[in-house]
Amino acid sequence: MTESEHRWVARLTPIASSSIDFLLALPIGMDVWERHGDILVVGASEMQLSELERRRLAHVERLSTQAEFEARGQASRCP
């Protein structure tokens, strides 16, 4: 898997010219996992996140790759 194909768990915060509703309406195929007020937690590709940054629609904080996130979840469920 190349860097551009990695799926990320990311926190999105809209910038002044954007809004949560606008981000949710974008046809870019992100998986929205959680919504907390003015913040979204999403599963998205590097390309999707880079596009949001390039268009200055949201501050993007990459929390971990989706694979790392899922591995931590599996480890916490094992006795």
C-alpha atoms as an extended CHARMM CRD file, in Angstrom:
* protein
*
        79  EXT
         1         1  MET       CA              0.0000000000        0.0000000000        0.0000000000  PROA      1               0.0000000000
         2         2  THR       CA              1.4560000000        3.3820000000       -0.9760000000  PROA      2               0.0000000000
         3         3  GLU       CA              1.3250000000        6.4810000000        1.2150000000  PROA      3               0.0000000000
         4         4  SER       CA             -1.4920000000        7.9470000000       -0.9090000000  PROA      4               0.0000000000
         5         5  GLU       CA             -3.5670000000        4.7790000000       -0.3910000000  PROA      5               0.0000000000
         6         6  HSD       CA             -3.3430000000        4.7820000000        3.4230000000  PROA      6               0.0000000000
         7         7  ARG       CA             -6.6430000000        5.2420000000        5.1700000000  PROA      7               0.0000000000
         8         8  TRP       CA             -6.4830000000        7.5550000000        8.1260000000  PROA      8               0.0000000000
         9         9  VAL       CA             -8.5290000000        8.2000000000       11.2130000000  PROA      9               0.0000000000
        10        10  ALA       CA             -8.5830000000       11.9900000000       11.2830000000  PROA      10              0.0000000000
        11        11  ARG       CA            -10.1590000000       14.8420000000       13.1810000000  PROA      11              0.0000000000
        12        12  LEU       CA            -11.6090000000       17.5830000000       10.9640000000  PROA      12              0.0000000000
        13        13  THR       CA            -12.3550000000       21.0740000000       12.1900000000  PROA      13              0.0000000000
        14        14  PRO       CA            -13.8960000000       23.4100000000        9.6200000000  PROA      14              0.0000000000
        15        15  ILE       CA            -12.1130000000       26.6980000000        9.0720000000  PROA      15              0.0000000000
        16        16  ALA       CA            -13.8920000000       30.0650000000        9.0150000000  PROA      16              0.0000000000
        17        17  SER       CA            -15.1270000000       29.8130000000        5.4170000000  PROA      17              0.0000000000
        18        18  SER       CA            -16.5490000000       26.2990000000        5.9270000000  PROA      18              0.0000000000
        19        19  SER       CA            -18.9190000000       24.4470000000        8.2680000000  PROA      19              0.0000000000
        20        20  ILE       CA            -19.6400000000       20.9310000000        9.4860000000  PROA      20              0.0000000000
        21        21  ASP       CA            -22.7430000000       20.7780000000        7.2910000000  PROA      21              0.0000000000
        22        22  PHE       CA            -20.6940000000       21.8130000000        4.2600000000  PROA      22              0.0000000000
        23        23  LEU       CA            -18.0660000000       19.1410000000        4.9900000000  PROA      23              0.0000000000
        24        24  LEU       CA            -20.7790000000       16.5070000000        5.4110000000  PROA      24              0.0000000000
        25        25  ALA       CA            -22.3100000000       17.4630000000        2.0500000000  PROA      25              0.0000000000
        26        26  LEU       CA            -19.0450000000       17.1550000000        0.1090000000  PROA      26              0.0000000000
        27        27  PRO       CA            -19.1170000000       14.2660000000       -2.3910000000  PROA      27              0.0000000000
        28        28  ILE       CA            -15.6340000000       12.9750000000       -1.5550000000  PROA      28              0.0000000000
        29        29  GLY       CA            -16.5710000000        9.6700000000        0.0800000000  PROA      29              0.0000000000
        30        30  MET       CA            -15.2490000000       10.0580000000        3.6360000000  PROA      30              0.0000000000
        31        31  ASP       CA            -16.5590000000        7.6900000000        6.2990000000  PROA      31              0.0000000000
        32        32  VAL       CA            -17.8780000000        9.8290000000        9.1440000000  PROA      32              0.0000000000
        33        33  TRP       CA            -17.3340000000        7.9490000000       12.4050000000  PROA      33              0.0000000000
        34        34  GLU       CA            -18.2530000000       10.5990000000       14.9660000000  PROA      34              0.0000000000
        35        35  ARG       CA            -19.5850000000       14.1330000000       15.1660000000  PROA      35              0.0000000000
        36        36  HSD       CA            -18.9070000000       16.2820000000       18.2270000000  PROA      36              0.0000000000
        37        37  GLY       CA            -20.1760000000       19.8470000000       17.8720000000  PROA      37              0.0000000000
        38        38  ASP       CA            -17.8240000000       21.4820000000       15.3700000000  PROA      38              0.0000000000
        39        39  ILE       CA            -15.5680000000       18.4380000000       14.9450000000  PROA      39              0.0000000000
        40        40  LEU       CA            -15.8180000000       15.3310000000       12.7670000000  PROA      40              0.0000000000
        41        41  VAL       CA            -13.8530000000       12.1280000000       13.2220000000  PROA      41              0.0000000000
        42        42  VAL       CA            -13.5490000000       10.4220000000        9.8650000000  PROA      42              0.0000000000
        43        43  GLY       CA            -11.9880000000        7.5060000000        8.0770000000  PROA      43              0.0000000000
        44        44  ALA       CA            -10.5050000000        8.8540000000        4.8600000000  PROA      44              0.0000000000
        45        45  SER       CA             -7.7040000000        8.3540000000        2.3690000000  PROA      45              0.0000000000
        46        46  GLU       CA             -4.6490000000       10.5790000000        2.2450000000  PROA      46              0.0000000000
        47        47  MET       CA             -5.9260000000       11.9510000000       -1.0550000000  PROA      47              0.0000000000
        48        48  GLN       CA             -9.2760000000       12.9450000000        0.4800000000  PROA      48              0.0000000000
        49        49  LEU       CA             -7.6150000000       14.6360000000        3.4440000000  PROA      49              0.0000000000
        50        50  SER       CA             -5.0940000000       16.4150000000        1.2320000000  PROA      50              0.0000000000
        51        51  GLU       CA             -7.9370000000       17.7430000000       -0.9160000000  PROA      51              0.0000000000
        52        52  LEU       CA             -9.6420000000       19.2350000000        2.1530000000  PROA      52              0.0000000000
        53        53  GLU       CA             -6.3690000000       20.8940000000        3.1290000000  PROA      53              0.0000000000
        54        54  ARG       CA             -5.6360000000       22.1000000000       -0.4080000000  PROA      54              0.0000000000
        55        55  ARG       CA             -9.0880000000       23.6880000000       -0.6700000000  PROA      55              0.0000000000
        56        56  ARG       CA             -8.7040000000       25.1240000000        2.8540000000  PROA      56              0.0000000000
        57        57  LEU       CA            -12.0130000000       23.6870000000        3.9880000000  PROA      57              0.0000000000
        58        58  ALA       CA            -10.8640000000       22.1200000000        7.2580000000  PROA      58              0.0000000000
        59        59  HSD       CA             -7.9930000000       21.7580000000        9.6410000000  PROA      59              0.0000000000
        60        60  VAL       CA             -7.0020000000       18.0850000000        9.3750000000  PROA      60              0.0000000000
        61        61  GLU       CA             -5.3900000000       16.2450000000       12.2760000000  PROA      61              0.0000000000
        62        62  ARG       CA             -4.3020000000       12.7450000000       11.3000000000  PROA      62              0.0000000000
        63        63  LEU       CA             -4.7100000000       10.6650000000       14.4620000000  PROA      63              0.0000000000
        64        64  SER       CA             -3.4770000000        7.2870000000       13.1860000000  PROA      64              0.0000000000
        65        65  THR       CA             -3.7730000000        5.0280000000       10.2250000000  PROA      65              0.0000000000
        66        66  GLN       CA             -6.9740000000        3.0500000000       10.1750000000  PROA      66              0.0000000000
        67        67  ALA       CA             -4.9570000000       -0.1880000000       10.3970000000  PROA      67              0.0000000000
        68        68  GLU       CA             -3.1840000000        1.0160000000       13.5760000000  PROA      68              0.0000000000
        69        69  PHE       CA             -6.4930000000        2.1300000000       15.0740000000  PROA      69              0.0000000000
        70        70  GLU       CA             -8.1040000000       -1.2500000000       14.3720000000  PROA      70              0.0000000000
        71        71  ALA       CA             -5.0630000000       -3.1360000000       15.7190000000  PROA      71              0.0000000000
        72        72  ARG       CA             -5.2760000000       -1.2070000000       19.0060000000  PROA      72              0.0000000000
        73        73  GLY       CA             -8.9670000000       -2.0810000000       19.2010000000  PROA      73              0.0000000000
        74        74  GLN       CA             -8.2250000000       -5.7670000000       18.6570000000  PROA      74              0.0000000000
        75        75  ALA       CA             -5.4670000000       -5.7410000000       21.2940000000  PROA      75              0.0000000000
        76        76  SER       CA             -7.7590000000       -4.1640000000       23.8790000000  PROA      76              0.0000000000
        77        77  ARG       CA            -10.3720000000       -6.8900000000       23.3420000000  PROA      77              0.0000000000
        78        78  CYS       CA             -7.9310000000       -9.7870000000       23.7680000000  PROA      78              0.0000000000
        79        79  PRO       CA             -7.5640000000      -11.1220000000       27.3240000000  PROA      79              0.0000000000
